[in-house]
Amino acid sequence: FIHGTKNEILASRILISRIEKNGYQGKELDDLKLMMDKLLTRMERLHGAISSRSVHLDAVPIETVLEEALRKAERACPGILIDASGFMECINVLADTDNLSEALSNILVNGWEATLSASRSDPVQLAVSLERLWVSITIQDNGTGIPKEAQHRIWEPFYSSKNSSSNWGMGMYFARSIIRMHLGSVRFETRMGRGTRFIILLPRYDRREENGCQD
């Protein structure tokens, strides 16, 4: 399905090029080209989310992963407000930084969109703590909460409660898949009218004995 759709998009781009060669110019054509480029990018991201079946784990500082997640969230959603605290510089986790940060970014962006849909502008809260042998990452939004009938579906691929052409319903599915590949888990607590909290648990790897950090 994905490859077939990409082929149709590429064929459409060829037609656009032929139209340009015939002398037609205009804002509508530029808009169409931009639309096709965005659609192709989304299809490639969709393919990556579905086909990803392995990660390369290295010992990395948790703050490195979180800082990259913040950068990706800001690129994906300019204007997003995130209140981040407690990155715990001395704590390592086994992680594929690119994939794990993308998963966390998806949850952050989802939380901000939920907050906006509730006509609020409170920052999404991002916090880190230690739970015995686990690193706990909490992401709290100020949305309206997840309705009971939708709670069992948010991890399904292609499920989305948002009426938007830019939401394919793959973000949360991808996030949970990647977190599980990191030997971690993710769950959520939600209250209608009050928002939703996602709790991600990742195995703690070690403490770095550098920059003054000691076990």
N, C-alpha and C positions, 0 to 999 in steps of 0.2 A: 504493500500500500504506500509506504513512504517513498520507495524508489520510483514507483509509478507517478506519484504526485510531483516529485522533484523533476522527473522527465517532462511532465506537462508544463511546469514552471519554466524550465529551460527552453522548451519549444516556444513558449509565449515571449520570452526575452528575444529570441531570434526574430519573431514576427515584429516586435517593437523596433529592432534594429533595421529591418526592411522598411518599415514605415518612415523611420528617420531618413533613410537613404533616398526615399521618394520625395523628400523635401518638407515633410510635415514637422513643424516644431510647435511647442506649446506647453503650458504648465500642466495640462492634463496628462500629457505623455510623460513628463518628469515625475508626476505623482504616481503614475502607473508603474514606472520603473522602480521607484522607491518601494512601492507596495510589493512588487515581485521579489525584490532583494530581501525585504523583511520576512516574507513568507518562506523564502528559501532558507534563511537563517533559522527560522523556527523549526522547519522540517529537519534540518541538520541537528539542532539541539534535541528534538524529539527522538531522532534516531540514536543519538548518543545516550539518552536516558534509558532507552529500551535495551540497547545492545551492550551496555556496560555490564560486564559480568566479573570483573576482577579489579582489584586495587593494589597498589604497591605501597606497603606500609613501612614507614621509617619513624624513628624516635624524633619527634619535633616538639617544641614548646607550644603549649596550648595557646599562648598569646599570639603566636605566629598564625595559627589557624584562624583565630577570631578576628585578628586585624585584616586578614585577607577576606574573610566573610563580610566584614564591614565595607571594605572597598567594593566588593562585587555587588552588595546590596545598594550602595550609593550609585554605582554605574547603571544598575538595572532600574532603579527607581529614584531619579534625581529629586531632591527635596525631602527624602525620607528622614525622619527624626528617630534617633536611637540613643538611649541613655545607657552607656556601657560602663561597667565597673568591675574591679577585682579580677584582672586577667591572670594573676598568680604566675609571675615570671619564672618561678623555679619548678614548675610542674610540666612534665613531658607526657605525651600520649603517643601511641603508635598510630600514625595517620598518613593518609595520602592527602596532602595539604590541598591540592586543587579540587579533588572530588568532595572532601569533607567540608571545605569552606563553601563550595557551591551549594551543598545540602543545607547548611546553616543559613546561607544567604536566602534561599528559597523560603525558609520559615520566617525569617525577619521581614522579607517583603510581603509575605502573606499576612503577617501580623499588622503591618502598616496599612495594607489595603483594607483589612477588617476594621481598623481604627477609623480610617477615612469614611468607610461605608456607614459607620455609626455617627457621622458628622462630628467627629472629635479630632483633636490634633495632638493628643498626649503622646510623647515619645514611646516607642517600643522599648521595654526594659530588657537588657541583656546582662546576666550575672553569672558568675562562676563560683562554685564552692567544692569542697571535698566531702565525699561520702564514703568513709572507710577506704576501700581500694578503688574507688571510682571518682572520676571527675564529673561533676554535675553542671550542666549548662542549662540555664533557665531563660526562656524567651516569653515574656508576658506582653500581651497586647491589651488595648482598651476598646475592643470592638463590642459587638452586641452578643457575642457568644455563639456557640455552634448548636443549632437546634437538635433535639434528641434524635429526630428521624434521619439526620445527616451524619451523626457522629460515627456510625459504623462504616461510612462510605468515604471519609476524607482521604483514606490511603489508597483508594481504588484508582487505577490509571484511567485517564480521560474523564474523571468526575470533577466537576467544578460548579459551584453555586453562583459564579460570577457571569453576568451576561456581557461578555466581552470577546471580541475576536482575537485578543492577544493572550487569553488564558485557555490553555489546552487541557488543564486538569492533570498535568504531569508533575508539578512541582513537589507536592507532598509525597506522591508515590516515589519519586526519585530520592527525596530526602530520607525516607525510611529505609529504602533499599541500600543506600550508601552507608547510613549509620549502622545497619546490621552487618554490612561487610567489614566494618571496623570493630566487630564483636561488641557493639553497643546496643542500646535500646532507646526508644523514644515513646513517650506517652503524653497525654494531655489532660488537663483539668479545665472545665469550662463552666461558666455561670451566665445564664441569660441576662443580658443587660449590663454585665460587668466585665466581660472579656474572657480570654483564653490564655492559659499558661502551658507551654510545652516544656517538658523536662527531658533532656538528653543525657544519658549516662554512658560514659566511655571509660574503658579500663585505664587506670593510672599506670604509667610505665615506670617512671622513676623520678627522682629529684636531681636536678643538675647541680653538680658541685663546682660551679663557676660563678663568677661575679658575686662571690660572698655567700652563695647558697649552700646550705649544708642539710643533710638528712637529720 
